[in-house]
Amino acid sequence: MTNDVLHITLPKAGSLEPESTSRFYEQALRLALDKTRHASERIQFNYHMHDVKRERARLLVKNGTLDIIWSSSNKKREAELMPVKFNLIRGINEYRLLLIRADDQPRFEQVKNLADLQKFKIGSGTHWSDTDIYRFNGLPLVTAYSYEPMFRMLKVKRFDYMARSIQEVNYELEHYGKSGLAIEQNLAIHYPQPIYFFVNHDNRDLAERIQRGLEIARDDGSLDALFFGIPNFKQAWEQLQQLNRKVIELKVPE
């Protein structure tokens, strides 16, 4: 009997987010495929040769160069690509803390609701799905195409804050906190934003297989073990269970 090989082409490791985070998504994908693997099948991950931004990666899935990407979901993305509707990181990304200039903490003490927050400028990525949400909720925006320069833009007062997920913000503070940045002490923003795997619409069998595998891994506890084995995910989940902040709810565009 010959062995069957399932080849899956992924974005280059670390091109979409810190490599430790991208490893989680790869491991979750492999777990789902292993749970649904027949005896003679072998799973082979291949990687795109270039670093690509997330918007480009979605286009590469659409044209068949990549087989899969993990991404936040919205209606436009679900129209262009086929989502595997299994929220991969338990919603920890849906609560955002504010990264501000440390000296501005007294200004943010006055924020009690969305109307108060609308007096401040938020920095966001040009192609981030969050940007559409902030615009929809009337938050004044300054956008940037690249991620890393935004921290300097915050420092030099191009805008007043960035809204960062709990699992991201400590990493970012560690790397950019020397620029005089800090996590705002009292507020959080919340809006629904599931993280899904996405495949090409012609790849329905793969989408259904991944869905089935993730459900098996959830039910047998192996997906939990993987999730809580990622230190920043575990820390974010624990923080979320005892979140003691004023939460400002944002609406998501229909």
Salt bridges, closest charged atoms under 4 A:
ASP4 OD2 - HIS38 NE2 3.66
GLU17 OE1 - ARG54 NH2 3.15
ASP34 OD1 - ARG37 NE 3.86
GLU41 OE1 - ARG209 NH2 2.71
ASP51 OD1 - LYS12 NZ 3.98
GLU55 OE1 - ARG58 NH2 2.96
GLU78 OE1 - LYS85 NZ 3.20
GLU80 OE2 - LYS76 NZ 3.06
ASP104 OD2 - ARG101 NH2 2.88
ASP104 OD2 - ARG107 NH1 3.20
ASP116 OD1 - LYS119 NZ 3.81
ASP130 OD2 - ARG96 NH2 3.00
ASP132 OD1 - ARG135 NH1 3.44
ASP160 OD1 - ARG101 NH2 3.33
ASP160 OD1 - ARG107 NH1 3.39
GLU168 OE1 - ARG164 NH2 3.45
GLU172 OE2 - ARG164 NH2 2.74
GLU184 OE1 - ARG245 NH1 3.89
ASP219 OD1 - ARG218 NE 3.11
ASP220 OD2 - LYS35 NZ 2.74
ASP224 OD1 - ARG90 NH2 2.47
GLU238 OE2 - LYS234 NZ 2.67
GLU249 OE1 - HIS190 ND1 2.76
